[in-house]
């Protein structure tokens, strides 16, 4: 088997037992046709060769995150070269071999064919997941992004609990900080300042897959609501819920099949209204958006709103005045690009990747069709706006990230690190600000309290039944 000739660039949109469904990425390499043989890594025998004696944690990480490979085991080999491959990857064998050196990881296929080499700018392997490292949470100086020497500054851990967070949201009321967090199956709601006052953990409604949670408080000193977006695998559609904090319970009041986002229209920190966006199987986010109100019966649909740009998404977005002209801008992150619109006029797009894939969903576009196609959507954390320097104009804070290059072999979706980025509107343009801290753990939600960034970071480490899930609430100064 050889990988030396590239005949086409394809995107796999469906995987069956003996064949895959794919579509061309639209470049000039279109020599593949229906029935063409394509290498698939599923069930391929794979062996990890450690030439360093200290890379077993990388093997364990790969084994955990690539369970569909047929792992043959870990071997520590002293004073060896690539001839070790002939033992498992000869010309008649379909296999993968991972070889760990001090400064790189090489991946080989059958016939000793080199597939790829992974190393960072400093010459260390792209392990992206040391299962044995200490549990302290660190923040790197922003110069690390440029490949310079890394210095560590300890983050202050405010709270920690055994729960894996997929996405989280904060609410600040009367000096108290509230947190709502969700994963595929469970929802956690706490008062960060006083767990005894509020500490709820419940199942995601209707056995759906949890996607997002957002706080809502329509009137000051009124009921606390949480909007929950989920995916129904049974019905292959979005189901969003209106829920209310009721003592030590989270009560479900109503549901909808629109994608729902919650917004603050006057930058006072209290999100007061709901926008619902139609679900589109092809794009996930549909074009029509309407406002929802809450009445005694639950959710009440308002009129459609046509003042939003066509790319606007009700998740990963904010409505706020960040130019200081007294008019709210529409701010959103879609496909890792930050967009800022004044009405329907585009006034800024980011040139670098923004977002960190906080919550991801892969679904079948039309499961009843004999030609199954899949779509993957990344749901980003909404931007946060705050007048940090008290000059009358809000700064805009978002998350940026660096993806795990090792994952490109077979599609690990985890990020390598992520950091805070700020933008300030000055002299009729958006200028990148000075807030830029790199954090290894995946940021799942953040806010600003007393000029400190408070963030949720979450990790899931270990193998099989020994998985350890942790959510940490940390803060660091601006």
Secondary structure, 3 states (H helix, E strand, C coil): CCCCCCCECEEEEEECCCCEEEEECCCCCECCCCCCCCCCCCCCEEEEEECCCCCHHHHHHHHHHCCCCEEEEEEECCCCCHHHHHHCCCCCCCEEEEEECCCCEEEEEHHHEEEEEECCCCCCCCCCCCCCCCCCCEEECHHHHHCCCCCEEECEEEEEECCCCCEEEEEEECCEEEEEEECCCEEEEEECCCCCCCEEEEECHHHCEEEEEEEECCCCCCCCEEEEEEEECCCCEEEEEEEEEECCEEEEEEEECCEEEEECCCCCCCCCEEEEEEEECCCEEEEEEEEEEEECCEEEEEEEECCCCCCCCCCCEEEECCCCCCCCEEEEEECCEEEEEECCEEEEECCCCCCCCCEEEEEECCCCCCCCCEEEEEECCCCEEECCCCCCCCEEEEEEEEECHHHHHCCCCCEEEEEEEEEEEECCEEEECCCCCEECCEEEEEEEECCEEEEEEEEEECCHHHCEEEEEEEEEEC
